[in-house]
Amino acid sequence: LKLFQEYCRAAMAEAELSGLAKQVREADGAEQFDLAGYSQQRVQQFAQAAFASPLPRTGVQLTFVVGGGKQVRQKYDALLPRWLSDALVAVGFSEDRGASKECPKTFKHQHDTGKNLIYLHVFPPGEDTAAAGEEEEEDDGAPTTVEAVLLRTELAQLQAACAARSRTYTSKKRCLRFLKEAKVEVAGIEAKMASRGALTPEEEKKYEEATELDEKIKWLQGEMQQQVDAGRLTEKEKGELIGEMEGKKEELEKQKEAAQGSAKKVERIEAALASVDEMVAKVRGAAAFPGVPPSASADLRPLYAKLKPLEALQKRGGQYSIAELKQMGEIDEIKAQIETYEEWSREIFEEDEELRVRLNVLKAAAKAKAKAKSASAWSTPVRRPVPSSRGRGGGYGGTGGAFGALADSDSD
């Protein structure tokens, strides 16, 4: 039976490493692969098979084509870049705009405007760059959800994921709530095991996957407190936190009333009440934080700036020149790129409306910058042509007749 199990395990491993995953594992140097037609589940399974353990060679750079312009757009799902990013984070990689061969286990995205393609560059670790003594864990290759990533990853991997995709206070708060709920469930499973109760397959899976819950909860609480201390709460987040603190204060007041007769207990509760009051005062007194900019801001700004005049041109109506029609033909392509980068910017557990608010702040800033640039251009002094001695009435050289004078007047 043991030999048969080993044979089955080897056969499954060989099947997982077939196709693209096998090519990636055998890569040497810099190589490029196309992920056209990949679904979310296929991306997750590929990432697990290709990157769950260090590659045999070091110094490898892998480039994946994950999107592009209108000529190839139909071959790639708009969310493909996000799917691959999430799958890489799930196996311990981190996103870094400065990623290179010298920084193994990192990745970065690139929009090649010349070829009109979107790439994801991955720099995997080799066997000799892997941490000494690191044990490889078995994985069932099941599709990876955000919840599964939070539950299964170690603290270091969670920190990398949060640095890239959980930068807002609200996102961290929701991650914390999920982990606390998972901790309660795991405690219930342990109690069931202690009483020799039979676990369901779902309970067994959750118990096996739960990793470093206490450490991750403590770290998230510290990160959230740092954001409060630094005044990095939006107006909405300030209101929600103050409401939570006031609710906690009411509960402590009830506890204090019930604890009369126990001086030590009352003393502890009063200290907690003072701490709550201090927190509420700090949050109330802090200015509202404008919000965390979208992670793909650098890619979105030029696209917003390029789209605005084209939409105005389209809205104008009437007859268009060939050049104008060609320009308007780019609108759908630009919108598709914007959609990809906007979804890429979504934080963990971020709702559509919350993402829309952050994107609107970026759009407003881009609009104000374009307006200021336009105003600056109009306010630049115009150098008048040197008067010419030629022509009657001292006309301006290089410009003829009344039309020339009007043109100069308009420029002023």
Salt bridges, closest charged atoms under 4 A:
ASP86 OD1 - ARG82 NH1 3.85
ASP86 OD1 - ARG165 NH1 2.38
GLU95 OE2 - HIS109 ND1 3.52
ASP139 OD2 - ARG152 NH2 2.29
GLU185 OE1 - LYS206 NZ 2.90
GLU203 OE1 - LYS192 NZ 3.00
GLU209 OE2 - ARG152 NH1 3.95
GLU209 OE2 - LYS205 NZ 2.54
ASP214 OD1 - LYS183 NZ 2.80
ASP229 OD1 - LYS282 NZ 2.91
GLU240 OE1 - LYS173 NZ 3.33
GLU244 OE2 - LYS173 NZ 3.21
GLU246 OE2 - ARG284 NH2 2.79
GLU270 OE2 - LYS256 NZ 3.24
ASP277 OD1 - LYS249 NZ 2.96
ASP299 OD2 - ARG97 NH2 3.73
ASP299 OD2 - HIS109 NE2 2.80
GLU311 OE2 - LYS335 NZ 3.78
GLU324 OE2 - ARG316 NH1 3.32
GLU330 OE1 - LYS306 NZ 3.49
GLU343 OE2 - ARG346 NE 2.90
GLU347 OE2 - ARG167 NH2 3.06
GLU350 OE2 - ARG358 NE 2.78
GLU351 OE2 - ARG174 NH2 3.86
ASP352 OD1 - ARG346 NH2 2.91
GLU353 OE2 - ARG356 NH2 2.36
GLU354 OE2 - ARG174 NH2 2.67
GLU354 OE2 - LYS236 NZ 3.69
ASP412 OD2 - ARG384 NH2 2.22
